[in-house]
């Protein structure tokens, strides 16, 4: 299905400059933070560099098999979950050894304009539609709906809030 696509782990090892260039595009248009919002809402604990695929300037998130965590979802305190690689690509090695304040400084930010665009996009995510879709697939929607409601209550600085949430959820 992903013929010609390669994982970011390979790119990270082969050419960190190309990795930074690829990710910079997704950062400046707010997609990294939209990815983070979706992974938070859906409780996806497994977004390391091997679960991100690229081809040219294209980027795809794969392997959602660990998604839909329950209410106890707490990636900041769970050694089996990952801060998504797309939020730590600026420090491709040794991110986990940094102090909390250093981690937050190294996570990608966005302009105020992009932050407002992400906020608007987030406000348009419909809890009823999410609930309906999850129920259709036999997934209890309450934990995801609670996380969505929490994120939708943030009124400014959503990109920074999302980064901080992954660190201290």
C-alpha positions as CSV (number, residue, x, y, z in Angstrom):
1,X,0.0,0.0,0.0
2,X,2.9,2.4,0.7
3,X,5.1,1.4,-2.2
4,X,8.1,3.7,-2.3
5,X,7.5,5.1,1.1
6,X,10.1,4.9,3.8
7,X,10.0,5.4,7.6
8,X,11.4,8.5,9.2
9,X,13.7,6.4,11.3
10,X,15.7,5.7,8.2
11,X,15.8,9.3,7.2
12,X,16.7,10.4,10.7
13,X,19.8,8.1,10.6
14,X,20.7,8.9,7.0
15,X,20.1,12.6,6.7
16,X,19.0,14.7,9.7
17,X,19.1,17.8,7.5
18,X,16.5,16.3,5.1
19,X,14.4,15.2,8.1
20,X,14.4,18.8,9.4
21,X,13.5,20.2,6.0
22,X,10.6,17.8,5.6
23,X,9.2,18.4,9.0
24,X,9.6,22.2,8.8
25,X,7.0,22.3,6.1
26,X,4.5,20.4,8.2
27,X,5.3,22.6,11.2
28,X,4.8,25.9,9.5
29,X,1.4,25.0,8.2
30,X,0.2,23.5,11.5
31,X,-0.1,19.9,10.5
32,X,2.3,18.6,13.2
33,X,0.1,20.0,15.8
34,X,-3.1,18.7,14.1
35,X,-1.4,15.3,14.1
36,X,-0.7,15.7,17.8
37,X,-4.3,16.7,18.5
38,X,-5.7,13.7,16.7
39,X,-3.2,11.3,18.4
40,X,-4.2,12.8,21.8
41,X,-7.9,12.6,21.2
42,X,-7.7,9.1,19.9
43,X,-5.3,8.0,22.6
44,X,-2.5,6.8,20.2
45,X,0.5,5.9,22.3
46,X,2.8,4.6,19.5
47,X,3.9,7.4,17.2
48,X,7.6,6.9,17.0
49,X,9.7,7.5,13.9
50,X,9.1,4.0,12.5
51,X,5.3,4.9,12.4
52,X,5.8,7.9,10.2
53,X,6.4,7.3,6.5
54,X,7.7,9.8,3.9
55,X,8.0,9.8,0.1
56,X,9.4,13.0,-1.3
57,X,7.7,15.8,0.7
58,X,4.8,13.5,1.6
59,X,4.3,12.4,5.2
60,X,1.9,9.6,6.4
61,X,1.1,8.4,9.9
62,X,0.8,4.6,10.0
63,X,0.1,1.9,12.6
64,X,-2.9,3.0,14.6
65,X,-3.0,-0.4,16.4
66,X,-2.3,1.2,19.8
67,X,-4.9,3.9,19.5
68,X,-8.1,4.3,21.5
69,X,-6.6,4.2,24.9
70,X,-9.0,4.6,27.8
71,X,-9.3,7.3,30.4
72,X,-6.0,6.3,32.0
73,X,-4.1,7.5,28.9
74,X,-1.1,9.3,30.3
75,X,1.8,9.3,27.9
76,X,3.9,11.6,30.1
77,X,4.1,8.9,32.8
78,X,3.8,5.7,30.7
79,X,7.1,4.2,29.7
80,X,5.4,2.3,26.9
81,X,4.1,5.4,25.1
82,X,6.0,7.9,23.1
83,X,6.0,11.6,22.7
84,X,5.2,11.6,19.0
85,X,8.3,11.8,16.9
86,X,6.9,14.7,14.9
87,X,6.9,16.8,18.2
88,X,10.5,15.9,19.0
89,X,12.2,15.7,15.6
90,X,14.4,18.7,16.4
91,X,16.2,16.4,18.9
92,X,16.2,13.1,17.0
93,X,18.4,11.4,19.5
94,X,18.4,11.8,23.3
95,X,15.1,13.7,23.7
96,X,14.1,11.6,26.7
97,X,17.3,12.6,28.6
98,X,16.4,16.3,28.5
99,X,14.9,18.1,31.4
100,X,11.1,18.9,31.1
101,X,11.8,22.6,30.4
102,X,14.4,21.7,27.7
103,X,12.0,19.3,26.0
104,X,9.3,22.0,25.8
105,X,11.8,24.5,24.3
106,X,12.9,21.9,21.7
107,X,9.3,21.1,20.6
108,X,8.1,22.8,17.5
109,X,6.1,26.0,17.7
110,X,3.9,27.9,15.2
111,X,3.1,31.5,14.4
112,X,0.2,33.2,16.0
113,X,-1.7,33.0,12.7
114,X,-1.2,29.3,12.4
115,X,-2.1,28.8,16.0
116,X,-5.4,30.5,15.4
117,X,-6.0,28.4,12.3
118,X,-5.4,25.2,14.3
119,X,-7.8,26.5,17.0
120,X,-10.5,27.0,14.4
121,X,-9.9,23.6,12.9
122,X,-10.1,22.0,16.4
123,X,-13.4,23.8,17.1
124,X,-14.9,22.3,14.0
125,X,-14.2,18.7,15.1
126,X,-17.7,17.5,15.9
127,X,-18.0,15.3,19.1
128,X,-21.3,13.8,17.8
129,X,-19.6,12.6,14.6
130,X,-16.6,11.3,16.5
131,X,-18.9,9.4,18.8
132,X,-20.9,8.0,16.0
133,X,-17.8,6.8,14.1
134,X,-16.3,5.2,17.2
135,X,-19.5,3.4,18.1
136,X,-19.8,2.1,14.6
137,X,-16.5,0.3,15.1
138,X,-17.3,-0.9,18.6
139,X,-15.1,1.6,20.4
140,X,-16.4,3.2,23.6
141,X,-16.2,6.9,22.7
142,X,-16.2,8.5,26.2
143,X,-12.4,8.8,26.7
144,X,-11.8,10.3,23.3
145,X,-14.7,12.7,23.7
146,X,-13.4,13.8,27.1
147,X,-10.0,14.5,25.6
148,X,-11.6,16.4,22.6
149,X,-13.7,18.5,25.0
150,X,-10.6,19.3,27.0
151,X,-8.6,20.5,24.0
152,X,-11.6,22.4,22.6
153,X,-11.8,24.4,25.9
154,X,-8.3,25.9,25.3
155,X,-8.8,29.4,24.0
156,X,-5.3,30.4,22.9
157,X,-1.9,29.0,22.4
158,X,-3.2,25.6,21.4
159,X,0.0,24.5,19.7
160,X,2.1,25.1,22.8
161,X,-0.7,23.6,25.0
162,X,-0.7,20.4,22.9
163,X,3.1,20.0,23.2
164,X,2.9,20.6,27.0
165,X,0.0,18.1,27.3
166,X,2.2,15.3,25.7
167,X,4.8,16.1,28.3
168,X,2.6,16.4,31.4
169,X,-0.8,14.9,30.5
